[in-house]
Amino acid sequence: MKKFISFLLRSVPRPILINISIILRPLVKIFYKGTTYQCPVCGENYRKFLPYGTPGGENRLCPGCLTLERHRLLWLFLKSKTNFFSENLKFLHLAPEQPFLKRFRAMKNLDYTTADLLSPIADVKTDIRDMNVFKDNTFDVVMCNHVLEHIDREQDAMKEILRVLKPNGFAILQVPIDYSLETTFEDLSITEPKEREKYFGQYDHVRQYGRDYAQRLESAGFNVRSDDFILSFSAQEIEKFRLDKQEIIYYCSKSQ
């Protein structure tokens, strides 16, 4: 079972994996039931989480709701430090993440729209670099996680998100970051999957973000708060929830 699950998670494209998971998840959830770890999103306890990503990426993916470290931290951040769960908000979720989809739809305070160019679970098909289907100043909240590293014309995408965001609204725009890099590395001439994996960390990434990510967001017009929310948790909580010790939340807002 473990080898089969590991093969699926590391070899199958995510859109296909989403459909497969609907069938397999109940069985996997039972197999991993325990008390060692807890997912703060689904609230379930497990003896272990699933592997995910490159070899060595053990104990990462929640067997029940398929959250990764970044999803669990973001859920806790939204609950603790924003009005996301309490106020009526018009919310755009770009490249909607399956662990959040049903939960966000069930929240009565959200006017919830999902959008993506390819995802089978998105309401609206649109290119993040040119979202002409949405008017200016439409959404109170925009979420776009682990998308920007996949696309060229990154600044166009950031400016489009800023355009559709209401003044005083906020956006969460997380990306994978190598904090050993002072500046982001990108080279659009690198197109071979193996070369992209070597330089950018994954075969379908077009850049490796560094510590200048907040400045890149600011260049697009956002006000950015780099929030070390992870530091509010004890070492025991970080391990129990399986959070990433390095993850910074980039809280992006739009001025009047």
N, C-alpha and C positions, 0 to 999 in steps of 0.2 A: 504493500500500500504506500509506504513512505517513498520508495523509488518511483512509483507511478505518478504520485502527486508532484514530486520534485521535477520529473520529466515534463509534465504538463506546464508547470509554472515557469520553467526556464526555456521551453521550446515553442510553445504555442503563442501566436500573436494575441494581444490583449482583447481585441474585439471578439475573437472566437472564444477565448477563455471565459469571457463574460457569459456567453450562452451555455458553455459546458458547465460552468459553476452552478447554474440554476438547478441542474440535475444532480450533481455530485455533492453539493454542499451539505445536505442533511447527513449523509453517510460520513463525511469527513469530520463534521462537528462532533458526532458521537465518538469517533475513533480517538479524538484529541481531548476529550473531556477530562478535567482535572481541577486542581486547586492552586497550582503554582503561579500562574499568570492570569491577569484580568484585562479584558478589553473595555475601556471606558466608553466606547461608542455603543456596543451591543449589550454591555454589562455582564457578559458571560465569563466564566472561569475555565481555564484550560491547563493541562499538564505541560503543554508546549504549544508554540505557534508553528506555522508552516514555514518551510524555506521559501526564499524568493530571490530572484535576480541571479547574478553570477555565482558560480560555485563558491561555497563558503558563506553564502548569505543565509545562515540558519536562523530559525526562531524569529521570523519577521512578520508573517502574514496571519492575521486572525482567522481561524478556521470557520468562525461563524459568520462574520460580516465582511471579511476580506480587507480589513484595514491594514495599512502599513504604519510604520512609526510616525510618518508625517501626518497621516490622517488622524491618528489618536491624539497627537499634540495639538493639532489645529482645532479639533473638537473641544478639547479642554480650554484652549485659548478663547474660542468664541463664547463659551459658557461663562468663563471667568472675567473677560476683559472687554466684551462688546455688548451691544443691545440686540444681537442677532436672534436670541431666543425670546425676547420680551416685547419688542416693538413691531408694528406693522411695517414691513419692508418689501419693496420691489427688488427682486433678487435675480441676477443673471449668473448662471453657473456654466462656464465654458469648459468643454471637455469633461462632462459630468462624471464624477467618480462613483462607481457602483455602491461602495459602502455608504455613501451619503444620500443617494438618490431617493429611496423610499422614505427615509427619515425626514429629509427636507420637504418632500411632497406632503407629508402628514402634518407638518407644522402649519397651524391655522393662521399664524401671523405673517406668513410669507406668500407673496405673489411671485411664484417660482417659475422661471423659464430656463431651460437648458439649451445649449447650442454647441454645435461642433460640425466640422466638415465631413467627418466619416463615421462617427460613433453611432452604433445601432440603437442607443438608448437616448439620443438627443431629440428634443422637440423641434428645433430649428436647424437647418443645414446652412452654415455660413462660414466664410473664411475669416479668421480672427484678424487678419491684416486689412480687411475691408468689409466691415459689418454694416453695410448700407441698409440692411433690413431693420436696423434699430435707429431711432431718432436720437439727437443730442440730449444729454441730461435726462436719461430715462430711468436709470436704476440707482437705488440707494446702496446696494452692495453688488460687487462683481467678484467672483472667485475664479481663478485660473491657475491651476496647480500643475507643475511639471509639464508644461506645454512649450514655453518660449525656447527651451533648449533644442526643440525639434524643428524650428522654422527659421528661414532666412528673413530679412527685413524685420528684425526684432523691434526696432523703434516704431515702425508702422503699426505693429500689433499693440504695443504699449500705448501709443497715442489714440488708437481706436478705443481701447478700454477706457482711457481717460475721457474721451469724447462722450461715451454713452453713460458715464458715471455722473450722478447728480452732484452739484456743489455740496460740500460737507458730507458726501457719501464716502464709503471706504472700499478698497479692493485688497484682496489677499492674492498675491502673485508669487507663489513659491516655485523655486527651481533647485535642482541639485547643485551644490556649490563645493568646490575644492578650496577649503580655507587656507591651504598652503600657497595658493596663487594670489599674488597681489592684484593682478589684472586678469580679466577674462581673456581666454585664448580662443580665437576662431580663425578658420582658414577655409573659405568656401570651395577651394580647389580640392579639398580632401573629400572624396565622395565614395570611395570603396568602404563597404561595411567593416572590414577588419581594421582598416586604417582609422576609421571613425571611432571604433571601440578602443583602439590604442590611444588616441589623442583626446577623445571627448568622453570616454567612459561607457559608451553604448553605441551600437551599430547605427542607430537612427538619430543620433544627436549631431548637431552642426556646430556646437561650441561647448567649451567647458568654462562655466562661470567661476569667477574668483571673488575676492573680497570687495571688488568695486561694484558689485551688483546693485547696491542701493543708489550709487551715483548714476548708473545707467537708467534706473527708474526715474530719478530726479531729472535727468536730461530729457525725458519724455514729458515732464510737467508735473509729476506727482510730488506731493509732500510725503516723505518716507520716514517712518519710525522703525528702526531695527530693534525688535523686542526680544530680549534674552529671557523669555518666559520660562524656558526650560530650567533656569536657575531657581525657580520657585518650588521645585520638587526635590525631595530627598533622594539619595542614591537608591534607597529601597523602593521608592515609588517609581523611579525611572526604570528599574529592573522589572518590577511587577507589571507595569503597563507597557514595557518594551518600547521606550521612547529613545530618540536619537539625542545624545548628549550635546551635539554640535548644532542642532537645528535652531535657526533664528527665524522668527516670524517677521515678515516684511509687511507692515501695516501701511498701506498707501492711501492717502486721502487727496481730495480735490478742493482747492480753495474756491471761494465765491467768485 
